[in-house]
Amino acid sequence: LNTIYEKEVPNHKNAYFIPIWDLLTNKEGNYTDYLPDEKGRLRLARTSDGIHLQYFGGRLVVKRVVEEMGKIMKLELK
């Protein structure tokens, strides 16, 4: 689905594709439920359905989205 979304976004005004797949994968680029935090401890990033995010995974995504929005909107993050 990400390929479709990324391809379609340029067809819509003020739409942006912010890739997050790399945030939620292991070092080999494969799906994983657990990801290392800033101290290297493995933390549960996804719920048991494999789709929705736990708090930790959600924080990773929010950080990426805010960073990208800052670039797009030329905001200075404090």
VEXKOLFI-565419 format. One line per field, with one value per residue: residue number from 1; x, y, z of N, C-alpha, C, O in turn; residue in three letters. Coordinates in nm, 2 decimals, decimal comma. Example, Ala and Ser with C-alpha at 12.3 -4.5 7.8 and 13.67 -1.06 7.14 Angstrom:
2
nr: (1  2) .
nu: (1,32  1,28) .
nv: (-0,57  -0,22) .
nw: (0,78  0,71) .
cau: (1,23  1,37) .
cav: (-0,45  -0,11) .
caw: (0,78  0,71) .
cu: (1,32  1,29) .
cv: (-0,33  0,00) .
cw: (0,78  0,79) .
ou: (1,42  1,34) .
ov: (-0,33  0,11) .
ow: (0,85  0,80) .
rest: (ALA  SER) .
// end
This chain:
78
nr: (1  2  3  4  5  6  7  8  9  10  11  12  13  14  15  16  17  18  19  20  21  22  23  24  25  26  27  28  29  30  31  32  33  34  35  36  37  38  39  40  41  42  43  44  45  46  47  48  49  50  51  52  53  54  55  56  57  58  59  60  61  62  63  64  65  66  67  68  69  70  71  72  73  74  75  76  77  78) .
nu: (0,08  0,20  0,35  0,16  0,03  0,25  0,29  0,05  0,02  0,16  -0,04  -0,22  -0,31  -0,12  -0,07  0,13  0,37  0,49  0,73  0,73  0,80  1,07  1,11  0,98  1,09  1,33  1,70  1,75  1,55  1,30  0,97  0,90  0,80  0,92  1,13  1,44  1,49  1,62  1,82  1,89  1,73  1,49  1,17  0,82  0,66  0,43  0,08  -0,09  -0,22  -0,05  -0,07  -0,16  -0,02  0,17  0,22  0,50  0,58  0,41  0,51  0,75  0,66  0,52  0,72  0,87  0,68  0,63  0,89  0,92  0,70  0,78  0,99  0,86  0,68  0,85  0,92  1,06  1,18  1,15) .
nv: (-0,12  0,12  0,19  0,26  0,47  0,66  0,70  0,82  1,06  1,29  1,37  1,52  1,83  1,99  1,76  1,52  1,26  1,08  0,87  0,59  0,33  0,25  0,32  0,13  -0,12  -0,39  -0,41  -0,53  -0,44  -0,57  -0,65  -0,61  -0,66  -0,55  -0,28  -0,11  0,13  0,46  0,39  0,15  -0,06  -0,32  -0,24  -0,28  -0,21  -0,24  -0,34  -0,65  -0,72  -0,66  -0,44  -0,19  0,06  0,06  0,27  0,34  0,29  0,46  0,71  0,72  0,75  0,99  1,17  1,16  1,25  1,51  1,62  1,61  1,77  2,01  2,07  2,09  2,30  2,49  2,53  2,61  2,40  2,37) .
nw: (0,00  0,07  -0,15  -0,34  -0,21  -0,20  -0,47  -0,55  -0,40  -0,52  -0,70  -0,57  -0,43  -0,18  -0,04  0,12  0,13  0,39  0,47  0,69  0,72  0,76  1,02  1,17  1,15  1,17  1,17  0,93  0,77  0,80  0,92  1,26  1,60  1,82  1,91  1,95  2,21  2,29  2,46  2,38  2,47  2,41  2,31  2,31  2,01  1,86  1,86  1,94  1,71  1,50  1,34  1,45  1,66  1,96  2,25  2,25  1,98  1,85  1,94  1,80  1,54  1,55  1,61  1,37  1,19  1,28  1,25  0,97  0,89  0,99  0,82  0,57  0,62  0,70  0,97  1,28  1,51  1,86) .
cau: (0,00  0,28  0,39  0,04  0,02  0,36  0,27  -0,07  0,03  0,18  -0,16  -0,31  -0,25  -0,09  -0,06  0,27  0,39  0,59  0,75  0,76  0,83  1,20  1,11  0,92  1,15  1,46  1,81  1,74  1,43  1,19  0,87  0,93  0,71  1,00  1,23  1,53  1,47  1,74  1,92  1,91  1,64  1,38  1,04  0,71  0,61  0,30  -0,01  -0,09  -0,28  0,05  -0,09  -0,17  0,10  0,17  0,27  0,64  0,58  0,34  0,60  0,85  0,60  0,49  0,85  0,91  0,58  0,65  1,01  0,89  0,61  0,87  1,07  0,76  0,62  0,96  0,90  1,18  1,13  1,22) .
cav: (0,00  0,24  0,22  0,32  0,61  0,74  0,73  0,90  1,18  1,40  1,40  1,59  1,95  2,00  1,63  1,47  1,12  1,07  0,73  0,55  0,19  0,23  0,34  0,02  -0,24  -0,43  -0,36  -0,59  -0,39  -0,66  -0,63  -0,65  -0,60  -0,48  -0,19  -0,05  0,27  0,54  0,33  0,01  -0,16  -0,35  -0,20  -0,32  -0,10  -0,27  -0,42  -0,79  -0,74  -0,64  -0,32  -0,07  0,09  0,08  0,41  0,36  0,30  0,59  0,82  0,72  0,80  1,13  1,24  1,17  1,34  1,65  1,67  1,63  1,89  2,13  2,10  2,13  2,43  2,57  2,57  2,59  2,32  2,41) .
caw: (0,00  0,07  -0,29  -0,40  -0,15  -0,25  -0,62  -0,56  -0,33  -0,61  -0,77  -0,48  -0,38  -0,04  0,02  0,14  0,18  0,49  0,49  0,83  0,72  0,82  1,17  1,24  1,11  1,23  1,10  0,80  0,70  0,81  1,03  1,40  1,71  1,92  1,86  2,05  2,25  2,28  2,54  2,33  2,53  2,32  2,36  2,22  1,93  1,79  1,93  1,90  1,57  1,41  1,26  1,53  1,74  2,11  2,28  2,20  1,83  1,81  1,96  1,69  1,42  1,57  1,60  1,23  1,12  1,32  1,19  0,83  0,88  1,02  0,69  0,47  0,66  0,73  1,11  1,36  1,63  1,99) .
cu: (0,08  0,33  0,28  0,03  0,12  0,34  0,15  -0,06  0,07  0,06  -0,25  -0,24  -0,23  -0,09  0,09  0,27  0,51  0,62  0,79  0,80  0,97  1,20  1,06  0,97  1,28  1,57  1,81  1,63  1,31  1,10  0,93  0,83  0,79  1,11  1,32  1,49  1,61  1,85  1,95  1,82  1,53  1,25  0,93  0,65  0,48  0,21  -0,02  -0,15  -0,17  0,04  -0,09  -0,05  0,07  0,22  0,41  0,64  0,52  0,43  0,70  0,79  0,57  0,61  0,88  0,81  0,61  0,78  0,99  0,80  0,69  0,94  0,97  0,71  0,72  0,95  1,04  1,13  1,22  1,25) .
cv: (0,13  0,29  0,30  0,46  0,70  0,79  0,83  1,04  1,30  1,45  1,49  1,71  1,94  1,87  1,58  1,33  1,12  0,92  0,70  0,40  0,17  0,24  0,21  -0,12  -0,27  -0,38  -0,41  -0,53  -0,47  -0,62  -0,68  -0,59  -0,52  -0,40  -0,14  0,10  0,34  0,48  0,18  -0,10  -0,19  -0,31  -0,24  -0,20  -0,12  -0,35  -0,56  -0,81  -0,71  -0,51  -0,19  -0,06  0,10  0,22  0,43  0,38  0,43  0,71  0,83  0,79  0,95  1,21  1,26  1,26  1,48  1,71  1,70  1,75  2,01  2,17  2,15  2,27  2,53  2,63  2,54  2,52  2,36  2,29) .
cw: (0,00  -0,07  -0,36  -0,35  -0,20  -0,39  -0,63  -0,50  -0,42  -0,69  -0,69  -0,42  -0,23  0,03  0,02  0,19  0,27  0,52  0,64  0,84  0,79  0,97  1,24  1,20  1,18  1,14  0,95  0,71  0,71  0,93  1,16  1,50  1,81  1,86  1,97  2,08  2,24  2,37  2,49  2,38  2,43  2,39  2,26  2,15  1,87  1,88  1,88  1,76  1,46  1,32  1,34  1,62  1,89  2,13  2,22  2,05  1,78  1,83  1,85  1,57  1,43  1,56  1,45  1,16  1,15  1,26  1,04  0,80  0,90  0,89  0,59  0,50  0,70  0,87  1,18  1,49  1,75  2,07) .
ou: (0,05  0,33  0,30  0,01  0,09  0,37  0,16  -0,12  0,00  0,06  -0,36  -0,13  -0,32  -0,12  0,16  0,19  0,62  0,54  0,87  0,84  0,98  1,29  1,10  0,90  1,34  1,55  1,87  1,61  1,21  1,14  0,99  0,78  0,73  1,17  1,27  1,47  1,71  1,97  2,03  1,84  1,48  1,22  0,96  0,61  0,41  0,26  0,05  -0,13  -0,20  0,12  -0,01  0,02  -0,03  0,26  0,43  0,71  0,56  0,43  0,74  0,85  0,59  0,61  0,92  0,86  0,60  0,79  1,03  0,82  0,66  0,96  1,00  0,70  0,69  0,97  1,11  1,05  1,34  1,30) .
ov: (0,23  0,41  0,40  0,56  0,82  0,90  0,92  1,14  1,41  1,56  1,53  1,70  1,90  1,86  1,61  1,29  1,16  0,86  0,77  0,36  0,07  0,19  0,19  -0,22  -0,18  -0,32  -0,35  -0,57  -0,45  -0,55  -0,79  -0,48  -0,43  -0,44  -0,12  0,17  0,28  0,51  0,11  -0,21  -0,09  -0,35  -0,25  -0,10  -0,02  -0,42  -0,59  -0,92  -0,74  -0,49  -0,10  -0,16  0,15  0,29  0,54  0,47  0,49  0,80  0,95  0,87  1,02  1,32  1,37  1,35  1,57  1,82  1,80  1,83  2,12  2,29  2,25  2,35  2,64  2,74  2,45  2,58  2,38  2,30) .
ow: (-0,06  -0,09  -0,43  -0,42  -0,24  -0,43  -0,72  -0,55  -0,41  -0,74  -0,75  -0,37  -0,16  0,15  -0,07  0,27  0,23  0,59  0,70  0,94  0,88  1,03  1,36  1,21  1,24  1,03  0,86  0,60  0,63  1,03  1,17  1,48  1,87  1,76  2,08  1,99  2,20  2,35  2,55  2,34  2,37  2,50  2,14  2,21  1,83  1,97  1,78  1,71  1,35  1,23  1,31  1,65  1,93  2,03  2,16  2,00  1,69  1,75  1,81  1,50  1,34  1,50  1,41  1,08  1,07  1,21  0,99  0,71  0,83  0,86  0,52  0,41  0,73  0,90  1,14  1,57  1,74  2,18) .
rest: (LEU  ASN  THR  ILE  TYR  GLU  LYS  GLU  VAL  PRO  ASN  HIS  LYS  ASN  ALA  TYR  PHE  ILE  PRO  ILE  TRP  ASP  LEU  LEU  THR  ASN  LYS  GLU  GLY  ASN  TYR  THR  ASP  TYR  LEU  PRO  ASP  GLU  LYS  GLY  ARG  LEU  ARG  LEU  ALA  ARG  THR  SER  ASP  GLY  ILE  HIS  LEU  GLN  TYR  PHE  GLY  GLY  ARG  LEU  VAL  VAL  LYS  ARG  VAL  VAL  GLU  GLU  MET  GLY  LYS  ILE  MET  LYS  LEU  GLU  LEU  LYS) .
// end
